[in-house]
């Protein structure tokens, strides 16, 4: 998920995306630990996407970037 896509969404959309990404991350970590997942790089991508969303939500709540969702 690119940062421009994240900034274009509202807070409620980001909250929904974050919960679905966290669920997918849990499942990906489980599959990786069992050795059945062939795409182990997906865990890294999911972690980074969750971090990006959390960063944008934090910036909006503290007013660092100033602007809310468009």
N, CA, C and O atoms as a GROMACS GRO file, in nm:
protein
  280
    1UNK      N    1   0.085  -0.117   0.000
    1UNK     CA    2   0.000   0.000   0.000
    1UNK      C    3   0.090   0.124   0.000
    1UNK      O    4   0.178   0.137   0.085
    2UNK      N    5   0.067   0.213  -0.094
    2UNK     CA    6   0.150   0.331  -0.106
    2UNK      C    7   0.099   0.442  -0.015
    2UNK      O    8  -0.019   0.447   0.020
    3UNK      N    9   0.191   0.531   0.021
    3UNK     CA   10   0.159   0.636   0.116
    3UNK      C   11   0.055   0.733   0.059
    3UNK      O   12  -0.025   0.788   0.134
    4UNK      N   13   0.056   0.755  -0.072
    4UNK     CA   14  -0.043   0.845  -0.133
    4UNK      C   15  -0.183   0.786  -0.119
    4UNK      O   16  -0.280   0.859  -0.095
    5UNK      N   17  -0.193   0.654  -0.135
    5UNK     CA   18  -0.323   0.588  -0.118
    5UNK      C   19  -0.373   0.599   0.026
    5UNK      O   20  -0.492   0.617   0.050
    6UNK      N   21  -0.282   0.588   0.118
    6UNK     CA   22  -0.318   0.595   0.260
    6UNK      C   23  -0.364   0.736   0.296
    6UNK      O   24  -0.464   0.753   0.365
    7UNK      N   25  -0.291   0.837   0.249
    7UNK     CA   26  -0.326   0.975   0.280
    7UNK      C   27  -0.461   1.015   0.221
    7UNK      O   28  -0.528   1.105   0.273
    8UNK      N   29  -0.502   0.950   0.113
    8UNK     CA   30  -0.627   0.984   0.046
    8UNK      C   31  -0.749   0.929   0.119
    8UNK      O   32  -0.862   0.971   0.092
    9UNK      N   33  -0.729   0.836   0.211
    9UNK     CA   34  -0.841   0.773   0.281
    9UNK      C   35  -0.876   0.847   0.409
    9UNK      O   36  -0.795   0.921   0.465
   10UNK      N   37  -0.999   0.825   0.454
   10UNK     CA   38  -1.043   0.885   0.581
   10UNK      C   39  -0.995   0.798   0.697
   10UNK      O   40  -0.945   0.687   0.677
   11UNK      N   41  -1.010   0.851   0.818
   11UNK     CA   42  -0.966   0.778   0.936
   11UNK      C   43  -1.042   0.646   0.953
   11UNK      O   44  -0.982   0.544   0.988
   12UNK      N   45  -1.171   0.648   0.929
   12UNK     CA   46  -1.249   0.525   0.947
   12UNK      C   47  -1.208   0.419   0.844
   12UNK      O   48  -1.203   0.300   0.876
   13UNK      N   49  -1.179   0.462   0.721
   13UNK     CA   50  -1.131   0.367   0.621
   13UNK      C   51  -0.996   0.309   0.660
   13UNK      O   52  -0.970   0.190   0.640
   14UNK      N   53  -0.911   0.393   0.717
   14UNK     CA   54  -0.779   0.345   0.760
   14UNK      C   55  -0.791   0.248   0.876
   14UNK      O   56  -0.718   0.149   0.882
   15UNK      N   57  -0.882   0.275   0.968
   15UNK     CA   58  -0.903   0.183   1.081
   15UNK      C   59  -0.948   0.046   1.029
   15UNK      O   60  -0.900  -0.057   1.075
   16UNK      N   61  -1.041   0.047   0.933
   16UNK     CA   62  -1.089  -0.078   0.874
   16UNK      C   63  -0.976  -0.152   0.803
   16UNK      O   64  -0.961  -0.273   0.819
   17UNK      N   65  -0.896  -0.079   0.724
   17UNK     CA   66  -0.784  -0.140   0.653
   17UNK      C   67  -0.682  -0.198   0.751
   17UNK      O   68  -0.627  -0.306   0.728
   18UNK      N   69  -0.659  -0.126   0.861
   18UNK     CA   70  -0.560  -0.173   0.957
   18UNK      C   71  -0.604  -0.302   1.024
   18UNK      O   72  -0.523  -0.392   1.045
   19UNK      N   73  -0.732  -0.313   1.058
   19UNK     CA   74  -0.778  -0.437   1.121
   19UNK      C   75  -0.770  -0.554   1.024
   19UNK      O   76  -0.735  -0.665   1.064
   20UNK      N   77  -0.803  -0.531   0.897
   20UNK     CA   78  -0.794  -0.641   0.801
   20UNK      C   79  -0.648  -0.678   0.773
   20UNK      O   80  -0.617  -0.796   0.755
   21UNK      N   81  -0.558  -0.579   0.770
   21UNK     CA   82  -0.417  -0.609   0.750
   21UNK      C   83  -0.358  -0.684   0.869
   21UNK      O   84  -0.275  -0.774   0.851
   22UNK      N   85  -0.400  -0.647   0.990
   22UNK     CA   86  -0.350  -0.718   1.108
   22UNK      C   87  -0.396  -0.863   1.110
   22UNK      O   88  -0.322  -0.952   1.150
   23UNK      N   89  -0.519  -0.885   1.066
   23UNK     CA   90  -0.569  -1.022   1.058
   23UNK      C   91  -0.490  -1.101   0.954
   23UNK      O   92  -0.451  -1.216   0.978
   24UNK      N   93  -0.468  -1.040   0.839
   24UNK     CA   94  -0.390  -1.106   0.734
   24UNK      C   95  -0.247  -1.131   0.779
   24UNK      O   96  -0.188  -1.234   0.746
   25UNK      N   97  -0.189  -1.038   0.855
   25UNK     CA   98  -0.055  -1.054   0.908
   25UNK      C   99  -0.048  -1.172   1.003
   25UNK      O  100   0.046  -1.251   0.999
   26UNK      N  101  -0.148  -1.184   1.090
   26UNK     CA  102  -0.152  -1.298   1.182
   26UNK      C  103  -0.154  -1.430   1.105
   26UNK      O  104  -0.080  -1.522   1.138
   27UNK      N  105  -0.239  -1.436   1.003
   27UNK     CA  106  -0.249  -1.559   0.924
   27UNK      C  107  -0.120  -1.588   0.847
   27UNK      O  108  -0.079  -1.704   0.835
   28UNK      N  109  -0.055  -1.483   0.796
   28UNK     CA  110   0.070  -1.501   0.722
   28UNK      C  111   0.181  -1.549   0.815
   28UNK      O  112   0.261  -1.635   0.778
   29UNK      N  113   0.186  -1.493   0.937
   29UNK     CA  114   0.287  -1.539   1.033
   29UNK      C  115   0.263  -1.684   1.072
   29UNK      O  116   0.358  -1.761   1.089
   30UNK      N  117   0.137  -1.720   1.087
   30UNK     CA  118   0.103  -1.858   1.122
   30UNK      C  119   0.145  -1.954   1.011
   30UNK      O  120   0.205  -2.057   1.037
   31UNK      N  121   0.112  -1.918   0.886
   31UNK     CA  122   0.151  -2.003   0.773
   31UNK      C  123   0.303  -2.012   0.760
   31UNK      O  124   0.356  -2.118   0.728
   32UNK      N  125   0.373  -1.903   0.785
   32UNK     CA  126   0.519  -1.903   0.776
   32UNK      C  127   0.580  -1.991   0.884
   32UNK      O  128   0.679  -2.061   0.860
   33UNK      N  129   0.521  -1.989   1.003
   33UNK     CA  130   0.575  -2.071   1.111
   33UNK      C  131   0.550  -2.219   1.087
   33UNK      O  132   0.628  -2.304   1.131
   34UNK      N  133   0.442  -2.250   1.018
   34UNK     CA  134   0.411  -2.389   0.985
   34UNK      C  135   0.491  -2.437   0.864
   34UNK      O  136   0.500  -2.557   0.838
   35UNK      N  137   0.547  -2.343   0.790
   35UNK     CA  138   0.626  -2.379   0.674
   35UNK      C  139   0.544  -2.405   0.550
   35UNK      O  140   0.595  -2.462   0.453
   36UNK      N  141   0.418  -2.365   0.549
   36UNK     CA  142   0.333  -2.388   0.433
   36UNK      C  143   0.324  -2.268   0.341
   36UNK      O  144   0.265  -2.277   0.233
   37UNK      N  145   0.379  -2.155   0.382
   37UNK     CA  146   0.369  -2.033   0.301
   37UNK      C  147   0.491  -2.021   0.211
   37UNK      O  148   0.604  -2.029   0.258
   38UNK      N  149   0.467  -2.002   0.084
   38UNK     CA  150   0.578  -1.986  -0.010
   38UNK      C  151   0.620  -1.841  -0.024
   38UNK      O  152   0.730  -1.812  -0.073
   39UNK      N  153   0.535  -1.748   0.018
   39UNK     CA  154   0.564  -1.606   0.006
   39UNK      C  155   0.595  -1.548   0.143
   39UNK      O  156   0.508  -1.485   0.205
   40UNK      N  157   0.716  -1.568   0.190
   40UNK     CA  158   0.751  -1.522   0.324
   40UNK      C  159   0.774  -1.371   0.329
   40UNK      O  160   0.771  -1.312   0.437
   41UNK      N  161   0.798  -1.308   0.216
   41UNK     CA  162   0.816  -1.163   0.212
   41UNK      C  163   0.688  -1.087   0.237
   41UNK      O  164   0.691  -0.967   0.263
   42UNK      N  165   0.576  -1.155   0.228
   42UNK     CA  166   0.446  -1.091   0.252
   42UNK      C  167   0.434  -1.042   0.396
   42UNK      O  168   0.369  -0.940   0.421
   43UNK      N  169   0.495  -1.112   0.490
   43UNK     CA  170   0.491  -1.071   0.631
   43UNK      C  171   0.554  -0.934   0.644
   43UNK      O  172   0.500  -0.847   0.713
   44UNK      N  173   0.666  -0.914   0.580
   44UNK     CA  174   0.736  -0.786   0.587
   44UNK      C  175   0.651  -0.674   0.525
   44UNK      O  176   0.640  -0.566   0.583
   45UNK      N  177   0.591  -0.701   0.411
   45UNK     CA  178   0.506  -0.601   0.346
   45UNK      C  179   0.387  -0.564   0.433
   45UNK      O  180   0.351  -0.446   0.444
   46UNK      N  181   0.325  -0.663   0.494
   46UNK     CA  182   0.210  -0.637   0.581
   46UNK      C  183   0.249  -0.555   0.703
   46UNK      O  184   0.178  -0.462   0.741
   47UNK      N  185   0.361  -0.588   0.764
   47UNK     CA  186   0.408  -0.512   0.880
   47UNK      C  187   0.431  -0.366   0.844
   47UNK      O  188   0.396  -0.276   0.920
   48UNK      N  189   0.491  -0.344   0.730
   48UNK     CA  190   0.519  -0.207   0.687
   48UNK      C  191   0.390  -0.131   0.654
   48UNK      O  192   0.380  -0.011   0.683
   49UNK      N  193   0.295  -0.198   0.596
   49UNK     CA  194   0.167  -0.132   0.565
   49UNK      C  195   0.095  -0.091   0.692
   49UNK      O  196   0.041   0.019   0.701
   50UNK      N  197   0.094  -0.179   0.791
   50UNK     CA  198   0.032  -0.146   0.920
   50UNK      C  199   0.104  -0.027   0.984
   50UNK      O  200   0.040   0.062   1.037
   51UNK      N  201   0.236  -0.026   0.977
   51UNK     CA  202   0.313   0.085   1.035
   51UNK      C  203   0.284   0.216   0.964
   51UNK      O  204   0.274   0.321   1.028
   52UNK      N  205   0.270   0.212   0.832
   52UNK     CA  206   0.238   0.333   0.757
   52UNK      C  207   0.102   0.389   0.799
   52UNK      O  208   0.087   0.510   0.818
   53UNK      N  209   0.004   0.301   0.812
   53UNK     CA  210  -0.130   0.345   0.852
   53UNK      C  211  -0.126   0.404   0.992
   53UNK      O  212  -0.188   0.508   1.016
   54UNK      N  213  -0.056   0.339   1.083
   54UNK     CA  214  -0.047   0.390   1.220
   54UNK      C  215   0.022   0.526   1.223
   54UNK      O  216  -0.015   0.613   1.301
   55UNK      N  217   0.122   0.544   1.139
   55UNK     CA  218   0.193   0.672   1.132
   55UNK      C  219   0.101   0.783   1.085
   55UNK      O  220   0.099   0.891   1.144
   56UNK      N  221   0.025   0.758   0.980
   56UNK     CA  222  -0.066   0.859   0.927
   56UNK      C  223  -0.174   0.894   1.030
   56UNK      O  224  -0.206   1.011   1.049
   57UNK      N  225  -0.230   0.791   1.096
   57UNK     CA  226  -0.332   0.817   1.198
   57UNK      C  227  -0.273   0.899   1.313
   57UNK      O  228  -0.340   0.988   1.365
   58UNK      N  229  -0.150   0.871   1.351
   58UNK     CA  230  -0.087   0.946   1.459
   58UNK      C  231  -0.058   1.090   1.415
   58UNK      O  232  -0.077   1.183   1.493
   59UNK      N  233  -0.013   1.108   1.292
   59UNK     CA  234   0.010   1.244   1.242
   59UNK      C  235  -0.118   1.325   1.243
   59UNK      O  236  -0.118   1.443   1.279
   60UNK      N  237  -0.226   1.262   1.202
   60UNK     CA  238  -0.354   1.334   1.199
   60UNK      C  239  -0.404   1.367   1.340
   60UNK      O  240  -0.458   1.474   1.364
   61UNK      N  241  -0.384   1.275   1.433
   61UNK     CA  242  -0.434   1.300   1.569
   61UNK      C  243  -0.354   1.407   1.641
   61UNK      O  244  -0.409   1.481   1.723
   62UNK      N  245  -0.225   1.416   1.612
   62UNK     CA  246  -0.142   1.517   1.678
   62UNK      C  247  -0.131   1.646   1.601
   62UNK      O  248  -0.083   1.746   1.653
   63UNK      N  249  -0.177   1.645   1.476
   63UNK     CA  250  -0.172   1.766   1.394
   63UNK      C  251  -0.036   1.794   1.335
   63UNK      O  252  -0.008   1.908   1.298
   64UNK      N  253   0.047   1.694   1.324
   64UNK     CA  254   0.181   1.714   1.270
   64UNK      C  255   0.176   1.757   1.123
   64UNK      O  256   0.241   1.854   1.084
   65UNK      N  257   0.098   1.684   1.044
   65UNK     CA  258   0.085   1.718   0.902
   65UNK      C  259  -0.024   1.822   0.880
   65UNK      O  260  -0.027   1.888   0.776
   66UNK      N  261  -0.109   1.836   0.975
   66UNK     CA  262  -0.210   1.941   0.968
   66UNK      C  263  -0.337   1.905   0.897
   66UNK      O  264  -0.446   1.933   0.948
   67UNK      N  265  -0.328   1.845   0.780
   67UNK     CA  266  -0.450   1.821   0.700
   67UNK      C  267  -0.508   1.684   0.729
   67UNK      O  268  -0.436   1.586   0.747
   68UNK      N  269  -0.640   1.680   0.733
   68UNK     CA  270  -0.709   1.552   0.747
   68UNK      C  271  -0.725   1.490   0.609
   68UNK      O  272  -0.670   1.540   0.511
   69UNK      N  273  -0.799   1.385   0.602
   69UNK     CA  274  -0.822   1.315   0.475
   69UNK      C  275  -0.894   1.407   0.378
   69UNK      O  276  -0.975   1.491   0.417
   70UNK      N  277  -0.864   1.388   0.252
   70UNK     CA  278  -0.927   1.471   0.148
   70UNK      C  279  -1.063   1.423   0.114
   70UNK      O  280  -1.130   1.481   0.028
   0.00000   0.00000   0.00000
